[in-house]
């Protein structure tokens, strides 16, 4: 599984980094997905972070 964050859409709310710090971190005022691939232990949290993103900036690909 891979996750990406669209920097043009991300508003820097930090919600994804709070939900799934094993995959997402802040770089400046935008979130990035730094774990590629997503670790098995973080898969469900990663999907949750994507679904909770208020601007749908996170894409998750199986």
ZISULFEN-V6895 format. One record per helix or strand of 3 or more residues. SS is the DSSP state (~ for helix, > for strand). FROM is the first residue (numbers start at 1). LEN is the number of residues. Records with the same first field share a line. If there is no record, write none. Layout:
SS->FROM-LEN  FROM-LEN
This chain:
>->2-4  24-4  30-4  58-4
~->15-5  40-13
